[in-house]
Amino acid sequence: MPFTNPEPEEIKALLQRVKSIAVVGFSPKPGRASHSIARRMQTFGFRIIPVRPGISEGLGEKAYPDLASVPGPIDLANVFRSGKYIPQIVDQCLRLGIKNIWMQEGAEHEASAERALAAGMTVVMGRCIMRDYTRLCLE
């Protein structure tokens, strides 16, 4: 059975309870989707945690090379990496007890989404977190 996203009301409830978002694949370049979407989510009141090797900060927050390096809780991993990296990101989430993963459009991996779901994670795949937040929580 192919992966299906949660119903809109479940996505809305997820976005309303999440406070901290680890942006995996955050780009320091303002023109990149991972940067502009993270910046917009920050303006909505979310704590953005940039996750990318080689940078020390992003959007005024300390950046971390990987999820395991982030101190404290991560409510949601928002992934902007190519699908080939998703299996290892899901592995990290499961190891760290991260309960929610959002694979942005273009950052999709069906088998990993199924595995995360089977392990009890809430999984959203192939959707834009900013678009869904704007549509479901602000209108």
C-alpha positions in Angstrom: 0.0 0.0 0.0 1.5 3.3 -1.0 2.3 6.0 1.6 -0.5 8.6 2.2 -0.2 11.8 4.1 -2.2 12.5 7.2 -5.6 14.2 6.7 -5.5 18.0 6.7 -6.9 18.3 10.2 -4.1 16.0 11.5 -1.5 18.1 9.7 -3.1 21.2 11.3 -3.0 19.6 14.7 0.7 18.7 14.2 1.6 22.2 13.1 -0.2 23.7 16.1 1.6 21.5 18.7 5.1 21.8 17.2 7.4 24.5 18.7 10.9 23.6 17.4 11.7 22.7 13.8 15.1 21.3 12.9 15.6 22.2 9.2 17.8 19.5 7.8 19.6 20.8 4.7 19.2 24.4 5.7 20.9 26.7 3.3 22.6 29.9 4.3 21.7 31.4 0.9 18.5 33.5 1.2 17.3 32.6 -2.3 17.1 28.9 -1.5 13.8 27.3 -0.5 15.2 25.8 2.8 16.3 29.3 3.9 13.2 31.3 2.8 10.7 28.7 4.1 12.6 28.4 7.5 12.7 32.2 7.8 8.9 32.4 7.1 8.2 29.7 9.7 10.4 31.6 12.2 8.2 34.7 11.7 5.2 32.5 12.6 6.8 31.9 16.0 8.6 28.5 15.5 12.1 28.0 16.8 14.2 27.2 13.8 17.2 24.9 14.3 19.5 25.0 11.2 21.1 21.6 10.5 23.9 21.7 8.0 27.6 20.8 8.3 30.0 23.7 7.8 27.9 26.6 9.1 27.8 28.0 12.6 24.5 29.8 12.5 21.4 30.6 10.4 18.6 33.0 11.0 20.1 34.1 14.2 20.2 30.5 15.7 23.2 28.3 16.3 23.5 25.7 13.5 24.4 22.0 14.0 26.1 19.6 11.7 23.5 16.8 12.2 20.4 16.0 14.3 22.4 14.2 16.9 24.4 17.4 17.7 21.3 19.4 18.6 20.9 19.8 22.3 17.4 19.6 23.7 14.1 18.5 22.1 13.3 18.6 18.4 9.6 18.6 17.8 9.9 18.1 14.0 12.6 17.4 11.5 11.8 19.3 8.3 13.9 17.8 5.5 15.2 19.6 2.5 17.7 17.0 1.4 17.6 14.8 -1.7 15.7 11.5 -1.3 18.9 9.4 -1.3 19.8 11.0 2.1 16.4 10.3 3.7 17.0 6.8 4.9 19.9 7.9 7.2 17.9 11.0 8.3 15.0 8.7 9.3 17.5 6.4 11.1 18.7 9.5 13.1 15.2 10.6 14.0 14.3 7.1 15.2 17.5 6.8 17.3 17.0 10.3 18.8 13.3 9.8 19.5 12.1 12.6 17.1 8.4 11.9 16.7 7.7 14.0 13.6 9.3 14.2 10.2 8.3 16.4 7.2 9.8 15.7 3.9 9.4 18.8 1.7 8.5 18.6 -1.9 11.5 17.1 -3.7 12.8 15.5 -0.5 10.9 12.3 -0.7 11.6 8.6 0.0 8.6 6.3 0.0 10.3 3.3 1.8 11.7 5.6 4.5 8.3 7.2 5.0 6.7 3.8 5.5 9.5 2.8 7.9 9.1 5.9 10.0 5.3 5.5 10.0 5.6 1.9 11.1 8.0 3.0 13.9 5.3 5.4 15.2 6.4 8.6 13.7 4.1 11.2 12.2 5.2 11.6 8.6 4.3 14.2 6.0 5.9 13.9 2.6 5.9 15.8 -0.6 4.2 18.9 0.8 5.4 22.4 1.7 5.3 23.1 5.5 4.9 26.8 4.9 2.1 26.4 2.4 0.3 24.0 4.7 0.8 26.2 7.8 -0.5 29.3 5.9 -3.5 27.4 4.5 -4.5 25.3 7.5 -3.5 27.5 10.5 -3.8 31.1 9.3 -6.9 31.1 7.1 
